[in-house]
């Protein structure tokens, strides 16, 4: 299940997660780009005294050009190259953001 988050939940950054950080989601269709922020975390029974949250196994993403956060199953995500999407609207294939693309 994917969840729409209007406020940013806690997450653990991971520079190795999907390389450059931009992904597309099977849930939202191959035409929408998301930024993979990191592993979603949530408090557990130890958090009150330890201060640490645990990974949920899901990836917290935000749509490119938007501010809504989404919790995604990592198996539903696929990496995108920067040239493949518009940095303004997040649409895969759109080229109206002025980004230099070859060809």
N, C-alpha and C positions, 0 to 999 in steps of 0.2 A: 504494500500500500504506500502510495506517495502522499505526503502531507504538505499543504500550503502553509507557510509560516509567514505571518505578517511582521513578526519580530524575530530577530536573529537568535536562535538557540545557541547553546554552547557547542563549540567544535574544536577539534584538535588538528592543527595545521600539519600537513604532510607534503613536503616538496616533491616526493616521488609519486604522489597520487595522480595518475593520468598525465604525467609529464608536464606539459605546458599549462594545464589547468582548465582548458576549455573542452567541453564534452557535449554530446548530444544524447538525448534520453529516449528510450523506446516508449516510455509512458507518454511523453509530450510530442512524439513524432520526430522523424529525422530532420525536420525543417526548422527546429528551434535550438539555438545554442545556449548552453548554461556554463557558468563558471563553477568548477568543483572547488569549494572552499576548504574542505577537510572532512575528517571523520566526525560524524555527529556524536556528541557525548550526552550522557544523562546521569543524574545523581543516582546512587544506589544506597543501600542501608549503611554503608561506611562513610559516605560523603560528609555527613554532619560533623564528624570528628576529624576526618582525614583532610577534608577540603578538596579531594580529588573526585572527578566524575569518571565514569567508564564509557568506553566506546560502545555504541549500539550496534555496530556492524553496518551502518548505513552512512551514506555520504551526504553532507549538507551542500546544496547547490543554490545559486541565485541565477535567475534568467539574465542574459546579457541585455542591457538597456532597461532593466527593471529593478525593483527592490524587494520582490517577494522571494522568500527562501523556501526551498523544497527539500525534503528528506527523500533520498533515492536509494534503491537497492543498487549496489555496485555492478551487479550483473546486467542491469538495464542501461548502463552508461557505456558510451564508446568515445574515444578521444577524437578531437577535431584539430586540424591544423588551422592556424590563425587566418590563412588566406580563404578558408572555406565559408566564413560567416561575416556578417556586417557587425562592426563594433558598436553601432548606434542602436539598431533595432533587434539584433540577435538572429535575424533570419539567415538561414543557410542559403548561400547562393547570391544574396543581395550584396552589391558592391558600392553602395552610396556613402560609405564612411570615409572615403579618401585614402584608404590603406593601399600602399603600393603592392600590386599583384603582378606576377609574371604572366605573360601571354595575353 
